[in-house]
Amino acid sequence: VHEHRILRPGNVCCDFFIYTSDVHGFAVDLFYAQDLFTAREVIRIKNLRYREIPHKVYFILVGNEGISQQEMDTMLANRKSDISENCEVVTEESFKKKLKSLTGNA
């Protein structure tokens, strides 16, 4: 794990970069949103910043357990513009489950 790694192109600074066994890795960008409206705006800004990055990027909603993964997925499905293919928006709980499946600790 590398904290605050600069990713190119664009000199984007992610919160964490997690190296995987295949020498690549993925970026993690944490954010807080008070509600779905705020989350939509934060995701819009992050998507613009990370769309050219050649790594998988996880935008992780932290600190608000009142917003579920299902609500996030519904909100994203109703967006006018799509999230970049390399980006995925998840709640903290969903990300922890995904990490367990990636490491084989299910």
C-alpha positions as CSV (number, residue, x, y, z in Angstrom):
1,V,0.0,0.0,0.0
2,H,1.3,3.4,-1.0
3,E,-0.3,6.5,0.6
4,H,-0.9,9.6,-1.6
5,R,0.6,8.3,-4.7
6,I,0.7,10.6,-7.8
7,L,-0.9,8.9,-10.8
8,R,-0.2,9.9,-14.4
9,P,-1.4,11.2,-16.7
10,G,-2.9,14.3,-15.0
11,N,-0.8,14.2,-11.8
12,V,-3.8,12.9,-9.8
13,C,-3.1,12.2,-6.1
14,C,-5.1,9.3,-4.8
15,D,-5.5,8.5,-1.1
16,F,-4.1,5.0,-1.4
17,F,-2.5,2.9,-4.2
18,I,-2.7,-0.9,-3.5
19,Y,-0.2,-3.0,-5.3
20,T,-1.4,-6.4,-6.5
21,S,0.6,-9.5,-7.3
22,D,0.3,-8.8,-11.0
23,V,2.5,-5.7,-10.6
24,H,-0.3,-3.4,-11.4
25,G,-2.6,-2.4,-8.7
26,F,-5.6,-0.1,-8.0
27,A,-6.2,3.3,-6.6
28,V,-8.5,4.2,-3.7
29,D,-10.1,7.6,-3.3
30,L,-12.1,8.1,-0.1
31,F,-14.9,10.6,0.1
32,Y,-17.7,11.6,2.5
33,A,-21.2,12.7,1.3
34,Q,-24.0,13.9,3.5
35,D,-26.6,12.6,1.1
36,L,-27.1,11.2,-2.4
37,F,-27.2,14.7,-4.0
38,T,-23.8,15.6,-2.5
39,A,-22.4,12.1,-3.5
40,R,-23.5,12.7,-7.1
41,E,-21.6,16.0,-7.3
42,V,-18.4,14.6,-5.6
43,I,-18.5,11.6,-7.9
44,R,-18.9,13.8,-11.0
45,I,-15.8,15.8,-10.0
46,K,-13.7,12.7,-9.1
47,N,-14.7,11.0,-12.4
48,L,-13.4,13.9,-14.4
49,R,-10.1,13.8,-12.5
50,Y,-9.5,10.0,-12.8
51,R,-10.9,9.2,-16.2
52,E,-7.5,9.0,-17.9
53,I,-5.8,7.0,-15.2
54,P,-4.7,3.5,-16.6
55,H,-5.6,1.8,-13.3
56,K,-8.8,0.6,-11.6
57,V,-10.0,3.3,-9.3
58,Y,-12.4,2.8,-6.4
59,F,-14.3,5.8,-5.1
60,I,-15.3,4.8,-1.6
61,L,-18.0,6.5,0.4
62,V,-17.0,6.5,4.1
63,G,-18.6,7.9,7.2
64,N,-22.2,7.7,6.1
65,E,-23.8,4.4,6.7
66,G,-27.2,5.9,5.9
67,I,-26.4,5.5,2.2
68,S,-26.5,1.9,1.0
69,Q,-24.7,0.4,-2.0
70,Q,-28.1,-0.2,-3.6
71,E,-28.9,3.5,-3.3
72,M,-25.6,4.4,-4.8
73,D,-26.0,2.0,-7.7
74,T,-29.5,3.3,-8.4
75,M,-28.3,6.9,-8.4
76,L,-25.4,6.0,-10.7
77,A,-27.7,4.2,-13.1
78,N,-29.8,7.4,-13.4
79,R,-26.9,9.7,-14.2
80,K,-26.9,11.4,-17.6
81,S,-23.2,10.6,-18.1
82,D,-21.6,7.3,-17.3
83,I,-18.8,6.7,-14.9
84,S,-15.4,5.9,-16.6
85,E,-14.8,2.2,-17.2
86,N,-11.8,2.2,-14.9
87,C,-13.8,3.7,-12.0
88,E,-16.2,2.0,-9.5
89,V,-18.2,3.7,-6.7
90,V,-18.7,1.6,-3.6
91,T,-19.6,2.1,0.0
92,E,-17.1,1.2,2.7
93,E,-18.9,-2.0,3.6
94,S,-19.0,-3.1,-0.1
95,F,-15.3,-2.4,-0.6
96,K,-14.4,-4.4,2.5
97,K,-16.4,-7.4,1.1
98,K,-14.7,-6.9,-2.3
99,L,-11.2,-6.9,-0.6
100,K,-12.1,-10.2,1.2
101,S,-13.0,-11.8,-2.1
102,L,-9.8,-10.5,-3.8
103,T,-7.6,-11.9,-1.0
104,G,-9.5,-15.2,-0.7
105,N,-10.6,-14.5,2.9
106,A,-14.3,-14.9,2.3
